[in-house]
Amino acid sequence: MTALRVDRVELVFLTLPLRHPFVTSFGPQLERDVVLVRVRADGVDGWGELVAGRDPVYSEETVAGAVTVMRDHLLPRILGHTVDDPRTVGDRWAKVRGNPMARAAIEMAVWDTWSAATGRSLAAVLGGTRAAVPAGVSIGIADSTAALLDRVASFVDQGYARIKLKIAPGTDVERVAAVRERFADVALMADANSAYTLDDADHLRRLDAFDLTMIEQPLAHDDIIDHASLAPRLRTPLCLDESIRSTADARRAASIGACAIINCKPGRLGGLAESLALHDWAVTEGMPLWVGGMLETGIGRLHNIALASLPGFTLPGDTSASDRYWERDIIEPAVTLAPDGTVEVPDAAGVDAVVDHDRLDAVVVHREVFDATDGVVAGR
């Protein structure tokens, strides 16, 4: 197969409650507004997921804004057109600035369509080499240290390969200390989501005592300069998340010593093509890399797991099981954690093979369909 014509795109809207409130330095999150993207090309369906939030706190993108960009600027540039290589989908949007999450939702659905059309798993299409990947889990800010210890114990007992603690001023050093004291051998990291400034360097240095794998994005979401100033003042390696929106960003950050590790989120980077470029650069540079998560449903999670199967992802990612966030996922079988702390890399050709359509239909609140007919885009 050498090409696919994009004939139809469906935006599927749902709101899913989280099993437990997820609390970060941004505040509590009780549910997710999910927008799924279903691309049909030459009779084959592929799925992607928009990871933008309801509010512009992790980034400036929101669900409402991203949907507008998809409707008005991205879909008209791809509907009715032929895709020769999923790596080049983004070329059609070259004149559209920013909006990486909107881009990624469509681009990743095209990759999935390509997987289904070629009869190969997404991992195989991307160049993945592993049948299973180590899974980490992200734990939000708890109401108390005791509650946090109980949550960590539960995930350690399940076998997760790495524990990530969300931190913020007032819920950081003492809680990390308590977790490390009780779980001396667990791989542990802290994620600040930009909750600190360079003036907090001495305070952050106190985390050096706990043998953390990394501190993720302690300073401003768009900064690399202050991170470069902070890094030599800490023994704990710094990981950048929000600051890295492209391979070029990663190269610039690394060149000034702003980070020693990078979190690769396809939604933040604009899709899988840029994620692959970042992966290849990281392998060449010897930069440790891992796949981050954005509270995805099983559809987005399967994309992340497929990406994490590439050899350059050397650290456990946020690829936890479906039941970490959802009472019932929208894929069947759901993602599950093996006793050895890994999750299986899916071998199905395309996500549609495992979408639980009955479950999805039961939770959908709205659909919009866009067809390419004689070069005209129509939505309803």
Residue pairs with C-beta under 8 A, 6 or more apart in sequence:
1 117
1 118
2 84
3 82
3 83
3 84
4 41
4 42
4 44
4 82
4 83
4 110
4 113
4 114
4 117
5 41
5 42
5 80
5 81
5 82
5 83
6 39
6 40
6 41
6 78
6 79
6 80
6 81
6 82
6 83
6 110
6 372
7 40
7 41
7 42
7 79
7 80
7 371
7 372
8 39
8 40
8 79
8 369
8 370
8 371
8 372
9 37
9 38
9 39
9 40
9 75
9 78
9 79
9 106
9 109
9 369
9 370
10 37
10 38
10 40
10 367
10 368
10 369
10 370
11 35
11 36
11 37
11 38
11 67
11 70
11 71
11 367
11 368
11 369
11 370
12 35
12 36
12 37
12 38
12 360
12 364
12 366
12 367
13 33
13 34
13 35
13 364
13 365
13 366
13 367
13 368
14 34
14 36
14 330
14 360
14 363
14 364
14 365
15 31
15 32
15 33
15 34
15 363
15 365
16 31
16 32
16 34
16 297
16 326
16 363
17 30
17 31
17 327
18 29
18 30
18 31
18 32
18 295
18 325
18 326
19 323
19 324
19 325
19 326
19 327
20 140
21 28
21 29
21 30
21 140
22 28
22 29
22 140
22 295
22 325
23 29
23 140
23 141
23 142
23 166
24 140
24 141
24 166
24 168
24 191
24 193
25 141
25 166
25 167
25 168
25 192
25 193
25 194
25 195
26 55
26 57
26 58
26 193
27 57
28 140
29 53
29 295
32 53
32 295
32 297
33 53
33 54
33 63
34 49
34 50
34 297
35 49
35 50
35 52
35 63
35 66
35 67
35 105
36 47
36 48
36 49
36 50
36 297
36 299
36 360
37 47
37 48
37 49
37 50
37 70
37 105
37 106
37 108
37 109
38 45
38 46
38 47
38 109
39 45
39 46
39 47
39 48
39 106
39 109
39 110
39 112
39 113
40 113
41 83
41 110
41 113
41 117
42 117
44 113
44 116
44 117
44 350
45 113
45 116
45 350
45 352
46 109
46 110
46 111
46 112
46 113
46 114
46 115
46 116
46 350
46 351
46 352
47 109
47 112
47 299
47 350
47 351
47 352
47 355
48 104
48 105
48 106
48 107
48 108
48 109
48 110
48 111
48 112
48 299
48 300
48 303
49 105
49 108
49 296
49 297
49 299
49 300
49 303
50 63
50 66
50 67
50 70
50 101
50 102
50 104
50 105
50 267
51 101
51 104
51 105
51 265
51 267
51 268
51 294
51 295
51 296
51 300
52 59
52 61
52 62
52 63
52 65
52 66
52 101
52 102
52 267
53 61
53 62
53 63
54 62
54 63
55 62
56 62
56 65
58 193
58 221
58 242
58 294
59 101
59 221
59 242
59 268
61 99
61 100
61 101
61 102
65 99
65 102
66 99
66 101
66 102
66 105
67 102
69 96
69 99
69 102
70 102
70 105
70 106
71 368
71 370
71 379
73 93
73 96
73 99
74 93
74 96
74 99
74 102
74 103
74 106
75 106
75 370
75 377
76 377
77 92
77 93
77 96
78 89
78 92
78 106
78 110
79 370
79 371
79 372
79 377
80 372
80 373
80 375
80 377
81 92
81 372
83 89
83 110
83 114
86 107
86 110
86 111
86 114
86 125
86 272
86 273
87 273
87 276
88 273
89 106
89 107
89 110
89 111
89 271
89 273
90 103
90 107
90 270
90 271
90 273
90 274
93 103
96 103
100 245
100 267
100 268
100 269
100 270
100 271
101 267
101 268
101 270
103 270
103 271
104 266
104 267
104 268
104 269
104 270
104 271
104 272
105 267
107 270
107 271
107 272
107 273
108 266
108 271
108 272
108 300
108 303
111 122
111 125
111 126
111 271
111 272
111 303
112 122
112 303
112 350
112 351
112 352
113 350
114 125
115 121
115 122
115 124
115 125
115 349
115 350
116 349
116 350
116 352
116 353
117 350
118 125
118 349
119 349
120 349
121 128
121 306
121 345
121 346
121 347
121 348
121 349
122 302
122 303
122 306
122 346
122 350
122 351
123 305
123 306
123 307
123 309
123 345
123 346
123 347
126 272
126 276
126 306
126 307
126 309
126 310
127 276
127 310
128 306
128 307
128 308
128 309
128 310
128 345
129 309
129 310
129 311
130 309
130 311
130 345
131 309
131 344
131 345
131 347
132 338
132 340
132 342
132 343
132 344
132 345
133 305
133 308
133 309
133 313
133 316
133 317
133 319
133 342
133 343
133 345
134 161
134 162
134 316
134 317
134 341
134 342
135 160
135 161
135 162
135 316
135 317
135 319
135 320
135 321
135 337
135 341
135 342
135 343
136 160
136 161
136 162
136 163
136 164
136 187
136 290
136 315
136 316
136 317
136 318
136 319
136 320
137 155
137 160
137 162
137 163
137 164
137 318
137 320
137 324
138 164
138 166
138 191
138 293
138 318
138 320
139 148
139 151
139 152
139 155
139 163
139 164
139 165
139 166
140 166
141 166
141 167
141 168
141 171
142 148
142 151
142 171
142 175
145 174
145 175
145 178
148 165
148 175
148 178
148 179
149 178
149 179
149 182
152 163
152 165
152 179
152 182
152 183
152 186
153 182
153 183
155 163
156 163
156 183
156 186
158 337
159 337
159 338
159 339
159 340
159 341
160 316
160 320
160 337
160 341
161 187
161 316
161 341
161 342
162 186
162 187
162 188
162 189
162 213
162 315
162 316
163 179
163 183
163 186
163 187
163 188
163 189
164 188
164 189
164 190
164 191
164 216
164 318
165 175
165 176
165 179
165 188
165 189
165 190
165 191
166 190
166 191
166 192
166 193
167 175
167 176
167 190
167 191
167 192
167 195
168 192
168 193
168 195
169 195
169 196
169 200
169 203
172 190
172 192
172 203
172 207
173 203
173 206
173 207
176 188
176 190
176 207
176 210
176 212
177 209
177 210
179 186
179 188
180 188
180 210
180 211
187 213
187 316
188 210
188 211
188 212
188 213
189 212
189 213
189 214
189 215
189 216
189 239
190 207
190 212
190 214
190 215
190 216
191 215
191 216
191 217
191 241
192 215
192 216
192 217
192 218
193 216
193 217
193 241
193 242
194 217
194 218
194 219
194 220
194 221
194 242
195 218
196 203
196 204
196 218
196 219
197 219
197 220
197 226
198 219
198 226
198 229
198 230
200 218
201 230
201 233
201 234
204 215
204 218
204 230
204 234
205 233
205 234
205 235
207 215
207 234
207 236
208 234
208 235
208 236
212 236
213 237
213 315
214 236
214 237
214 238
214 239
214 260
214 261
215 234
215 236
215 237
215 238
215 239
216 238
216 239
216 240
216 241
216 263
217 239
217 240
217 241
217 242
217 243
217 263
218 227
218 230
218 238
219 226
219 227
219 230
220 226
220 243
221 242
221 243
222 242
222 243
223 243
224 240
224 243
224 249
224 252
224 253
224 256
224 258
224 259
225 256
225 258
227 238
227 240
227 243
227 253
227 258
227 259
228 253
228 256
228 257
228 258
230 238
231 237
231 238
231 257
231 258
231 259
231 260
232 257
237 259
237 260
237 261
238 258
238 259
238 260
238 261
239 259
239 260
239 261
239 262
239 263
240 250
240 253
240 258
240 259
240 261
240 262
240 263
241 263
241 265
241 268
241 292
242 268
243 249
243 253
243 258
244 250
244 253
244 259
244 262
244 263
244 268
244 269
244 278
245 268
245 269
245 270
246 269
246 270
246 274
246 278
247 274
247 277
247 278
247 281
250 262
250 278
250 281
250 282
250 287
251 281
253 259
253 262
254 285
254 287
260 287
260 288
261 287
261 288
261 289
261 290
261 315
262 278
262 282
262 287
262 288
262 289
262 290
263 290
263 291
263 292
264 275
264 278
264 279
264 282
264 289
264 290
264 291
264 292
264 307
264 313
265 291
265 292
265 293
265 294
266 272
266 274
266 275
266 291
266 303
266 304
266 307
267 294
267 300
268 292
269 275
269 278
272 303
272 307
275 307
276 310
278 289
279 289
279 307
279 310
279 312
279 313
280 312
281 287
282 288
282 289
282 312
283 311
283 312
288 314
288 315
289 312
289 313
289 314
289 315
290 308
290 313
290 314
290 315
290 316
290 317
290 318
291 304
291 305
291 307
291 308
291 313
291 317
291 318
291 319
292 317
292 318
293 301
293 304
293 317
293 318
293 319
293 320
294 300
295 325
296 303
296 304
297 326
297 329
297 330
297 331
298 322
298 326
298 329
298 330
298 331
298 334
298 335
298 354
299 330
299 331
299 351
299 355
301 319
301 322
301 335
302 331
302 335
302 346
302 351
302 354
303 351
304 317
304 318
304 319
305 319
305 335
305 343
305 344
305 345
305 346
306 345
306 346
307 313
308 317
308 319
308 345
309 345
316 341
319 335
319 343
320 335
320 337
320 343
321 334
321 335
321 336
321 337
321 343
322 329
322 331
322 334
322 335
322 336
323 329
323 334
323 336
328 334
328 359
329 335
329 356
329 359
330 355
330 356
330 359
330 360
330 363
331 351
331 354
331 355
331 356
332 354
332 355
332 356
332 359
333 354
335 343
335 344
336 343
336 344
337 343
338 344
346 354
348 354
368 379
368 380
369 379
369 380
370 377
370 378
370 379
371 377
371 378
